Amino acid sequence: MLFADGVLPAVSVFKVAGEMVTSYGYSLASLGNSLQDLLRRGYAEVGALAGLTDAVEQYASLFDVFRPAKDIVEAFGRRLSALAENRPVAPPTPPAIDYLALLDDVRRQK
């Protein structure tokens, strides 16, 4: 996530979110689900979401695309806080796969 990596400021995240809603049919729920998915997969850290939560009120005027804006912004902030609190300690580590050994096994079976 570019925000989590410090590449994209919070205001830009909110502008992208507004564009996704106005031009691409996203809803607040789908944006929240996307953030939750980033957390679950380990691509975003709790601290990054906390930073977004803190910035929600500062940039509330950017949320005019969501109607009613004030209620939606507050709900979005609560959702981000809840996601940050419910983040698992660490994402599961995928097992290492030795593809060359697997290929050798297949060749030996022929």
N, CA, C and O atoms as CSV, one atom per row, in Angstrom:
chain,resi,resn,atom,element,x,y,z
A,1,MET,N,N,0.852,-1.165,0.000
A,1,MET,CA,C,0.000,0.000,0.000
A,1,MET,C,C,0.897,1.226,0.000
A,1,MET,O,O,1.754,1.363,0.873
A,2,LEU,N,N,0.717,2.101,-0.945
A,2,LEU,CA,C,1.594,3.256,-1.096
A,2,LEU,C,C,1.554,4.181,0.119
A,2,LEU,O,O,2.570,4.784,0.467
A,3,PHE,N,N,0.399,4.301,0.764
A,3,PHE,CA,C,0.316,5.119,1.973
A,3,PHE,C,C,1.151,4.497,3.088
A,3,PHE,O,O,1.895,5.200,3.773
A,4,ALA,N,N,1.034,3.209,3.270
A,4,ALA,CA,C,1.778,2.508,4.322
A,4,ALA,C,C,3.282,2.621,4.104
A,4,ALA,O,O,4.049,2.649,5.066
A,5,ASP,N,N,3.706,2.686,2.843
A,5,ASP,CA,C,5.130,2.811,2.524
A,5,ASP,C,C,5.630,4.252,2.576
A,5,ASP,O,O,6.812,4.507,2.345
A,6,GLY,N,N,4.734,5.198,2.880
A,6,GLY,CA,C,5.126,6.596,2.972
A,6,GLY,C,C,5.275,7.288,1.625
A,6,GLY,O,O,5.819,8.389,1.551
A,7,VAL,N,N,4.798,6.655,0.562
A,7,VAL,CA,C,4.914,7.225,-0.780
A,7,VAL,C,C,3.746,8.158,-1.077
A,7,VAL,O,O,3.920,9.172,-1.753
A,8,LEU,N,N,2.570,7.829,-0.585
A,8,LEU,CA,C,1.350,8.575,-0.880
A,8,LEU,C,C,0.812,9.182,0.415
A,8,LEU,O,O,0.605,8.454,1.385
A,9,PRO,N,N,0.578,10.504,0.456
A,9,PRO,CA,C,0.017,11.102,1.669
A,9,PRO,C,C,-1.472,10.764,1.819
A,9,PRO,O,O,-2.135,10.376,0.857
A,10,ALA,N,N,-1.977,10.920,3.042
A,10,ALA,CA,C,-3.376,10.585,3.338
A,10,ALA,C,C,-4.345,11.329,2.428
A,10,ALA,O,O,-5.333,10.751,1.973
A,11,VAL,N,N,-4.079,12.586,2.160
A,11,VAL,CA,C,-4.991,13.360,1.320
A,11,VAL,C,C,-5.117,12.725,-0.063
A,11,VAL,O,O,-6.198,12.736,-0.654
A,12,SER,N,N,-4.036,12.181,-0.575
A,12,SER,CA,C,-4.088,11.515,-1.881
A,12,SER,C,C,-4.880,10.219,-1.811
A,12,SER,O,O,-5.594,9.876,-2.753
A,13,VAL,N,N,-4.760,9.499,-0.704
A,13,VAL,CA,C,-5.545,8.274,-0.521
A,13,VAL,C,C,-7.031,8.617,-0.575
A,13,VAL,O,O,-7.813,7.911,-1.210
A,14,PHE,N,N,-7.413,9.697,0.089
A,14,PHE,CA,C,-8.821,10.098,0.113
A,14,PHE,C,C,-9.291,10.577,-1.254
A,14,PHE,O,O,-10.438,10.343,-1.635
A,15,LYS,N,N,-8.417,11.242,-1.988
A,15,LYS,CA,C,-8.791,11.675,-3.339
A,15,LYS,C,C,-8.997,10.465,-4.254
A,15,LYS,O,O,-9.930,10.438,-5.056
A,16,VAL,N,N,-8.126,9.474,-4.127
A,16,VAL,CA,C,-8.283,8.251,-4.915
A,16,VAL,C,C,-9.589,7.555,-4.527
A,16,VAL,O,O,-10.331,7.089,-5.391
A,17,ALA,N,N,-9.862,7.489,-3.224
A,17,ALA,CA,C,-11.108,6.859,-2.761
A,17,ALA,C,C,-12.320,7.586,-3.339
A,17,ALA,O,O,-13.277,6.948,-3.778
A,18,GLY,N,N,-12.282,8.919,-3.341
A,18,GLY,CA,C,-13.386,9.694,-3.918
A,18,GLY,C,C,-13.554,9.425,-5.400
A,18,GLY,O,O,-14.678,9.315,-5.888
A,19,GLU,N,N,-12.460,9.318,-6.111
A,19,GLU,CA,C,-12.516,9.021,-7.548
A,19,GLU,C,C,-13.075,7.616,-7.790
A,19,GLU,O,O,-13.841,7.397,-8.729
A,20,MET,N,N,-12.687,6.678,-6.942
A,20,MET,CA,C,-13.189,5.310,-7.082
A,20,MET,C,C,-14.705,5.266,-6.883
A,20,MET,O,O,-15.402,4.497,-7.545
A,21,VAL,N,N,-15.208,6.096,-5.966
A,21,VAL,CA,C,-16.653,6.132,-5.704
A,21,VAL,C,C,-17.394,6.831,-6.837
A,21,VAL,O,O,-18.405,6.326,-7.326
A,22,THR,N,N,-16.895,7.990,-7.254
A,22,THR,CA,C,-17.627,8.780,-8.245
A,22,THR,C,C,-17.510,8.232,-9.660
A,22,THR,O,O,-18.437,8.374,-10.457
A,23,SER,N,N,-16.385,7.609,-9.979
A,23,SER,CA,C,-16.171,7.188,-11.364
A,23,SER,C,C,-16.198,5.683,-11.604
A,23,SER,O,O,-16.381,5.243,-12.739
A,24,TYR,N,N,-16.018,4.891,-10.553
A,24,TYR,CA,C,-15.861,3.456,-10.766
A,24,TYR,C,C,-16.828,2.592,-9.964
A,24,TYR,O,O,-16.655,1.375,-9.904
A,25,GLY,N,N,-17.833,3.192,-9.353
A,25,GLY,CA,C,-18.892,2.432,-8.712
A,25,GLY,C,C,-18.556,1.802,-7.368
A,25,GLY,O,O,-19.293,0.937,-6.895
A,26,TYR,N,N,-17.463,2.216,-6.746
A,26,TYR,CA,C,-17.149,1.693,-5.418
A,26,TYR,C,C,-18.075,2.328,-4.390
A,26,TYR,O,O,-18.596,3.423,-4.598
A,27,SER,N,N,-18.270,1.633,-3.290
A,27,SER,CA,C,-19.027,2.172,-2.168
A,27,SER,C,C,-18.100,2.249,-0.962
A,27,SER,O,O,-16.975,1.751,-0.996
A,28,LEU,N,N,-18.581,2.870,0.091
A,28,LEU,CA,C,-17.791,2.935,1.315
A,28,LEU,C,C,-17.500,1.524,1.824
A,28,LEU,O,O,-16.395,1.241,2.287
A,29,ALA,N,N,-18.496,0.640,1.736
A,29,ALA,CA,C,-18.313,-0.738,2.194
A,29,ALA,C,C,-17.235,-1.452,1.376
A,29,ALA,O,O,-16.406,-2.169,1.936
A,30,SER,N,N,-17.243,-1.260,0.060
A,30,SER,CA,C,-16.241,-1.945,-0.769
A,30,SER,C,C,-14.842,-1.390,-0.507
A,30,SER,O,O,-13.866,-2.139,-0.542
A,31,LEU,N,N,-14.734,-0.089,-0.246
A,31,LEU,CA,C,-13.430,0.477,0.104
A,31,LEU,C,C,-12.949,-0.091,1.432
A,31,LEU,O,O,-11.781,-0.454,1.572
A,32,GLY,N,N,-13.855,-0.167,2.411
A,32,GLY,CA,C,-13.505,-0.748,3.706
A,32,GLY,C,C,-13.084,-2.200,3.582
A,32,GLY,O,O,-12.136,-2.643,4.230
A,33,ASN,N,N,-13.802,-2.936,2.742
A,33,ASN,CA,C,-13.453,-4.346,2.524
A,33,ASN,C,C,-12.070,-4.477,1.895
A,33,ASN,O,O,-11.310,-5.385,2.230
A,34,SER,N,N,-11.753,-3.570,0.986
A,34,SER,CA,C,-10.421,-3.598,0.361
A,34,SER,C,C,-9.330,-3.349,1.396
A,34,SER,O,O,-8.293,-4.012,1.383
A,35,LEU,N,N,-9.564,-2.393,2.290
A,35,LEU,CA,C,-8.589,-2.128,3.348
A,35,LEU,C,C,-8.447,-3.334,4.274
A,35,LEU,O,O,-7.341,-3.699,4.674
A,36,GLN,N,N,-9.582,-3.944,4.606
A,36,GLN,CA,C,-9.551,-5.127,5.458
A,36,GLN,C,C,-8.750,-6.246,4.785
A,36,GLN,O,O,-7.997,-6.959,5.447
A,37,ASP,N,N,-8.914,-6.393,3.491
A,37,ASP,CA,C,-8.177,-7.412,2.753
A,37,ASP,C,C,-6.676,-7.127,2.780
A,37,ASP,O,O,-5.870,-8.047,2.928
A,38,LEU,N,N,-6.298,-5.852,2.637
A,38,LEU,CA,C,-4.875,-5.489,2.713
A,38,LEU,C,C,-4.294,-5.863,4.073
A,38,LEU,O,O,-3.174,-6.366,4.166
A,39,LEU,N,N,-5.072,-5.611,5.124
A,39,LEU,CA,C,-4.623,-5.974,6.469
A,39,LEU,C,C,-4.464,-7.485,6.606
A,39,LEU,O,O,-3.440,-7.978,7.079
A,40,ARG,N,N,-5.489,-8.199,6.188
A,40,ARG,CA,C,-5.495,-9.653,6.342
A,40,ARG,C,C,-4.322,-10.293,5.602
A,40,ARG,O,O,-3.730,-11.259,6.083
A,41,ARG,N,N,-3.997,-9.756,4.448
A,41,ARG,CA,C,-2.910,-10.322,3.649
A,41,ARG,C,C,-1.534,-9.817,4.066
A,41,ARG,O,O,-0.515,-10.271,3.546
A,42,GLY,N,N,-1.510,-8.875,5.009
A,42,GLY,CA,C,-0.239,-8.377,5.516
A,42,GLY,C,C,0.394,-7.283,4.677
A,42,GLY,O,O,1.578,-6.992,4.846
A,43,TYR,N,N,-0.368,-6.666,3.772
A,43,TYR,CA,C,0.180,-5.599,2.935
A,43,TYR,C,C,0.071,-4.230,3.592
A,43,TYR,O,O,0.680,-3.272,3.115
A,44,ALA,N,N,-0.683,-4.118,4.665
A,44,ALA,CA,C,-0.819,-2.857,5.390
A,44,ALA,C,C,-0.659,-3.140,6.869
A,44,ALA,O,O,-1.058,-4.198,7.356
A,45,GLU,N,N,-0.087,-2.215,7.564
A,45,GLU,CA,C,0.124,-2.348,8.998
A,45,GLU,C,C,-0.918,-1.517,9.750
A,45,GLU,O,O,-1.505,-0.582,9.207
A,46,VAL,N,N,-1.124,-1.882,10.994
A,46,VAL,CA,C,-2.088,-1.179,11.835
A,46,VAL,C,C,-1.730,0.300,11.921
A,46,VAL,O,O,-2.617,1.153,11.889
A,47,GLY,N,N,-0.453,0.609,12.027
A,47,GLY,CA,C,-0.028,2.005,12.127
A,47,GLY,C,C,-0.453,2.828,10.918
A,47,GLY,O,O,-0.805,4.000,11.052
A,48,ALA,N,N,-0.421,2.221,9.749
A,48,ALA,CA,C,-0.838,2.929,8.538
A,48,ALA,C,C,-2.320,3.240,8.599
A,48,ALA,O,O,-2.737,4.337,8.229
A,49,LEU,N,N,-3.123,2.294,9.062
A,49,LEU,CA,C,-4.555,2.550,9.172
A,49,LEU,C,C,-4.850,3.574,10.253
A,49,LEU,O,O,-5.768,4.382,10.113
A,50,ALA,N,N,-4.079,3.546,11.325
A,50,ALA,CA,C,-4.256,4.554,12.368
A,50,ALA,C,C,-3.960,5.933,11.795
A,50,ALA,O,O,-4.639,6.905,12.126
A,51,GLY,N,N,-2.946,6.021,10.936
A,51,GLY,CA,C,-2.643,7.303,10.290
A,51,GLY,C,C,-3.778,7.781,9.406
A,51,GLY,O,O,-4.073,8.975,9.366
A,52,LEU,N,N,-4.418,6.860,8.695
A,52,LEU,CA,C,-5.582,7.229,7.881
A,52,LEU,C,C,-6.742,7.673,8.760
A,52,LEU,O,O,-7.439,8.638,8.445
A,53,THR,N,N,-6.942,6.960,9.864
A,53,THR,CA,C,-8.016,7.314,10.783
A,53,THR,C,C,-7.816,8.728,11.316
A,53,THR,O,O,-8.764,9.511,11.385
A,54,ASP,N,N,-6.595,9.050,11.687
A,54,ASP,CA,C,-6.305,10.394,12.196
A,54,ASP,C,C,-6.553,11.463,11.132
A,54,ASP,O,O,-6.966,12.578,11.450
A,55,ALA,N,N,-6.300,11.123,9.877
A,55,ALA,CA,C,-6.425,12.095,8.790
A,55,ALA,C,C,-7.863,12.260,8.299
A,55,ALA,O,O,-8.170,13.233,7.610
A,56,VAL,N,N,-8.744,11.325,8.641
A,56,VAL,CA,C,-10.125,11.395,8.145
A,56,VAL,C,C,-10.774,12.721,8.514
A,56,VAL,O,O,-11.379,13.373,7.663
A,57,GLU,N,N,-10.655,13.122,9.767
A,57,GLU,CA,C,-11.300,14.363,10.187
A,57,GLU,C,C,-10.637,15.583,9.540
A,57,GLU,O,O,-11.318,16.539,9.170
A,58,GLN,N,N,-9.334,15.547,9.409
A,58,GLN,CA,C,-8.598,16.669,8.815
A,58,GLN,C,C,-9.039,16.925,7.371
A,58,GLN,O,O,-9.107,18.074,6.934
A,59,TYR,N,N,-9.338,15.852,6.636
A,59,TYR,CA,C,-9.687,15.977,5.222
A,59,TYR,C,C,-11.156,15.669,4.953
A,59,TYR,O,O,-11.506,15.222,3.861
A,60,ALA,N,N,-12.002,15.902,5.924
A,60,ALA,CA,C,-13.426,15.569,5.803
A,60,ALA,C,C,-14.079,16.216,4.587
A,60,ALA,O,O,-14.992,15.638,3.998
A,61,SER,N,N,-13.626,17.404,4.204
A,61,SER,CA,C,-14.249,18.094,3.067
A,61,SER,C,C,-14.068,17.325,1.756
A,61,SER,O,O,-14.846,17.507,0.820
A,62,LEU,N,N,-13.054,16.475,1.685
A,62,LEU,CA,C,-12.839,15.689,0.474
A,62,LEU,C,C,-13.879,14.589,0.317
A,62,LEU,O,O,-14.009,13.997,-0.754
A,63,PHE,N,N,-14.612,14.320,1.381
A,63,PHE,CA,C,-15.588,13.241,1.360
A,63,PHE,C,C,-16.970,13.705,0.932
A,63,PHE,O,O,-17.951,13.011,1.196
A,64,ASP,N,N,-17.078,14.844,0.287
A,64,ASP,CA,C,-18.378,15.330,-0.177
A,64,ASP,C,C,-19.001,14.394,-1.199
A,64,ASP,O,O,-20.207,14.458,-1.439
A,65,VAL,N,N,-18.191,13.519,-1.810
A,65,VAL,CA,C,-18.750,12.568,-2.779
A,65,VAL,C,C,-19.592,11.504,-2.088
A,65,VAL,O,O,-20.429,10.854,-2.714
A,66,PHE,N,N,-19.358,11.333,-0.780
A,66,PHE,CA,C,-20.155,10.383,-0.010
A,66,PHE,C,C,-21.309,11.152,0.629
A,66,PHE,O,O,-21.084,12.171,1.283
A,67,ARG,N,N,-22.516,10.685,0.451
A,67,ARG,CA,C,-23.683,11.364,1.023
A,67,ARG,C,C,-24.305,10.536,2.117
A,67,ARG,O,O,-24.446,9.329,1.920
A,68,PRO,N,N,-24.692,11.084,3.260
A,68,PRO,CA,C,-24.290,12.391,3.790
A,68,PRO,C,C,-22.834,12.351,4.260
A,68,PRO,O,O,-22.440,11.443,4.991
A,69,ALA,N,N,-22.064,13.305,3.852
A,69,ALA,CA,C,-20.612,13.275,4.016
A,69,ALA,C,C,-20.170,13.127,5.472
A,69,ALA,O,O,-19.326,12.282,5.770
A,70,LYS,N,N,-20.714,13.915,6.366
A,70,LYS,CA,C,-20.241,13.883,7.755
A,70,LYS,C,C,-20.449,12.502,8.376
A,70,LYS,O,O,-19.544,11.963,9.013
A,71,ASP,N,N,-21.628,11.938,8.193
A,71,ASP,CA,C,-21.912,10.622,8.767
A,71,ASP,C,C,-21.041,9.536,8.143
A,71,ASP,O,O,-20.577,8.627,8.832
A,72,ILE,N,N,-20.826,9.637,6.848
A,72,ILE,CA,C,-20.016,8.640,6.149
A,72,ILE,C,C,-18.565,8.723,6.600
A,72,ILE,O,O,-17.928,7.695,6.828
A,73,VAL,N,N,-18.037,9.939,6.732
A,73,VAL,CA,C,-16.654,10.110,7.170
A,73,VAL,C,C,-16.474,9.529,8.564
A,73,VAL,O,O,-15.486,8.847,8.836
A,74,GLU,N,N,-17.428,9.800,9.445
A,74,GLU,CA,C,-17.325,9.263,10.801
A,74,GLU,C,C,-17.391,7.735,10.781
A,74,GLU,O,O,-16.635,7.073,11.492
A,75,ALA,N,N,-18.286,7.176,9.975
A,75,ALA,CA,C,-18.397,5.718,9.874
A,75,ALA,C,C,-17.113,5.123,9.301
A,75,ALA,O,O,-16.655,4.073,9.752
A,76,PHE,N,N,-16.538,5.794,8.311
A,76,PHE,CA,C,-15.289,5.339,7.706
A,76,PHE,C,C,-14.170,5.328,8.747
A,76,PHE,O,O,-13.398,4.372,8.824
A,77,GLY,N,N,-14.084,6.376,9.535
A,77,GLY,CA,C,-13.081,6.447,10.600
A,77,GLY,C,C,-13.261,5.335,11.625
A,77,GLY,O,O,-12.282,4.733,12.066
A,78,ARG,N,N,-14.512,5.058,12.010
A,78,ARG,CA,C,-14.775,3.965,12.953
A,78,ARG,C,C,-14.378,2.623,12.345
A,78,ARG,O,O,-13.823,1.767,13.033
A,79,ARG,N,N,-14.659,2.442,11.068
A,79,ARG,CA,C,-14.315,1.177,10.391
A,79,ARG,C,C,-12.800,0.993,10.349
A,79,ARG,O,O,-12.296,-0.103,10.593
A,80,LEU,N,N,-12.075,2.074,10.039
A,80,LEU,CA,C,-10.620,1.979,10.027
A,80,LEU,C,C,-10.075,1.645,11.406
A,80,LEU,O,O,-9.164,0.828,11.538
A,81,SER,N,N,-10.634,2.279,12.438
A,81,SER,CA,C,-10.182,1.995,13.801
A,81,SER,C,C,-10.445,0.549,14.166
A,81,SER,O,O,-9.585,-0.111,14.749
A,82,ALA,N,N,-11.625,0.050,13.828
A,82,ALA,CA,C,-11.964,-1.343,14.130
A,82,ALA,C,C,-11.047,-2.298,13.384
A,82,ALA,O,O,-10.621,-3.309,13.941
A,83,LEU,N,N,-10.740,-1.989,12.134
A,83,LEU,CA,C,-9.833,-2.841,11.370
A,83,LEU,C,C,-8.447,-2.861,11.998
A,83,LEU,O,O,-7.806,-3.908,12.077
A,84,ALA,N,N,-7.993,-1.696,12.442
A,84,ALA,CA,C,-6.674,-1.610,13.058
A,84,ALA,C,C,-6.627,-2.407,14.359
A,84,ALA,O,O,-5.620,-3.053,14.649
A,85,GLU,N,N,-7.701,-2.370,15.144
A,85,GLU,CA,C,-7.744,-3.080,16.415
A,85,GLU,C,C,-7.827,-4.587,16.220
A,85,GLU,O,O,-7.298,-5.341,17.037
A,86,ASN,N,N,-8.476,-5.038,15.161
A,86,ASN,CA,C,-8.699,-6.461,14.947
A,86,ASN,C,C,-7.642,-7.117,14.073
A,86,ASN,O,O,-7.810,-8.264,13.658
A,87,ARG,N,N,-6.579,-6.421,13.793
A,87,ARG,CA,C,-5.515,-6.942,12.929
A,87,ARG,C,C,-4.813,-8.107,13.604
A,87,ARG,O,O,-4.394,-7.981,14.755
A,88,PRO,N,N,-4.672,-9.242,12.921
A,88,PRO,CA,C,-3.922,-10.349,13.508
A,88,PRO,C,C,-2.477,-9.941,13.776
A,88,PRO,O,O,-1.955,-9.022,13.146
A,89,VAL,N,N,-1.846,-10.624,14.706
A,89,VAL,CA,C,-0.473,-10.281,15.091
A,89,VAL,C,C,0.465,-10.343,13.900
A,89,VAL,O,O,1.231,-9.406,13.680
A,90,ALA,N,N,0.428,-11.400,13.139
A,90,ALA,CA,C,1.293,-11.525,11.965
A,90,ALA,C,C,0.596,-12.405,10.931
A,90,ALA,O,O,-0.058,-13.386,11.284
A,91,PRO,N,N,0.737,-12.053,9.665
A,91,PRO,CA,C,0.133,-12.914,8.646
A,91,PRO,C,C,0.855,-14.249,8.610
A,91,PRO,O,O,2.043,-14.321,8.924
A,92,PRO,N,N,0.148,-15.305,8.231
A,92,PRO,CA,C,0.811,-16.605,8.156
A,92,PRO,C,C,1.924,-16.595,7.120
A,92,PRO,O,O,1.806,-15.969,6.067
A,93,THR,N,N,2.997,-17.294,7.432
A,93,THR,CA,C,4.124,-17.382,6.510
A,93,THR,C,C,3.900,-18.564,5.575
A,93,THR,O,O,3.721,-19.693,6.031
A,94,PRO,N,N,3.908,-18.311,4.277
A,94,PRO,CA,C,3.711,-19.426,3.345
A,94,PRO,C,C,4.910,-20.371,3.409
A,94,PRO,O,O,6.043,-19.935,3.613
A,95,PRO,N,N,4.651,-21.660,3.233
A,95,PRO,CA,C,5.766,-22.611,3.272
A,95,PRO,C,C,6.695,-22.418,2.069
A,95,PRO,O,O,6.258,-22.034,0.984
A,96,ALA,N,N,7.958,-22.688,2.283
A,96,ALA,CA,C,8.927,-22.614,1.185
A,96,ALA,C,C,8.741,-23.850,0.307
A,96,ALA,O,O,8.631,-24.968,0.812
A,97,ILE,N,N,8.708,-23.645,-0.985
A,97,ILE,CA,C,8.516,-24.749,-1.926
A,97,ILE,C,C,9.766,-24.856,-2.794
A,97,ILE,O,O,10.198,-23.887,-3.417
A,98,ASP,N,N,10.326,-26.042,-2.816
A,98,ASP,CA,C,11.497,-26.298,-3.651
A,98,ASP,C,C,10.995,-26.828,-4.997
A,98,ASP,O,O,10.810,-28.032,-5.173
A,99,TYR,N,N,10.782,-25.923,-5.928
A,99,TYR,CA,C,10.212,-26.292,-7.222
A,99,TYR,C,C,11.142,-27.197,-8.036
A,99,TYR,O,O,10.679,-28.059,-8.783
A,100,LEU,N,N,12.429,-26.997,-7.890
A,100,LEU,CA,C,13.374,-27.853,-8.630
A,100,LEU,C,C,13.310,-29.294,-8.122
A,100,LEU,O,O,13.367,-30.234,-8.914
A,101,ALA,N,N,13.192,-29.468,-6.808
A,101,ALA,CA,C,13.077,-30.824,-6.252
A,101,ALA,C,C,11.775,-31.470,-6.704
A,101,ALA,O,O,11.751,-32.663,-7.008
A,102,LEU,N,N,10.698,-30.704,-6.751
A,102,LEU,CA,C,9.425,-31.235,-7.236
A,102,LEU,C,C,9.539,-31.684,-8.685
A,102,LEU,O,O,9.030,-32.742,-9.058
A,103,LEU,N,N,10.203,-30.883,-9.492
A,103,LEU,CA,C,10.401,-31.230,-10.899
A,103,LEU,C,C,11.232,-32.504,-11.030
A,103,LEU,O,O,10.930,-33.366,-11.855
A,104,ASP,N,N,12.276,-32.620,-10.216
A,104,ASP,CA,C,13.088,-33.838,-10.221
A,104,ASP,C,C,12.242,-35.054,-9.852
A,104,ASP,O,O,12.373,-36.110,-10.471
A,105,ASP,N,N,11.378,-34.914,-8.853
A,105,ASP,CA,C,10.498,-36.032,-8.448
A,105,ASP,C,C,9.588,-36.446,-9.578
A,105,ASP,O,O,9.388,-37.640,-9.802
A,106,VAL,N,N,9.027,-35.480,-10.302
A,106,VAL,CA,C,8.136,-35.788,-11.407
A,106,VAL,C,C,8.908,-36.509,-12.507
A,106,VAL,O,O,8.412,-37.476,-13.085
A,107,ARG,N,N,10.098,-36.048,-12.791
A,107,ARG,CA,C,10.928,-36.679,-13.830
A,107,ARG,C,C,11.271,-38.118,-13.456
A,107,ARG,O,O,11.284,-38.997,-14.318
A,108,ARG,N,N,11.548,-38.362,-12.180
A,108,ARG,CA,C,11.898,-39.720,-11.735
A,108,ARG,C,C,10.702,-40.664,-11.817
A,108,ARG,O,O,10.872,-41.870,-11.997
A,109,GLN,N,N,9.505,-40.124,-11.687
A,109,GLN,CA,C,8.291,-40.962,-11.733
A,109,GLN,C,C,7.952,-41.408,-13.142
A,109,GLN,O,O,7.169,-42.342,-13.313
A,110,LYS,N,N,8.506,-40.783,-14.137
A,110,LYS,CA,C,8.193,-41.129,-15.535
A,110,LYS,C,C,8.973,-42.287,-16.017
A,110,LYS,O,O,8.822,-42.697,-17.168
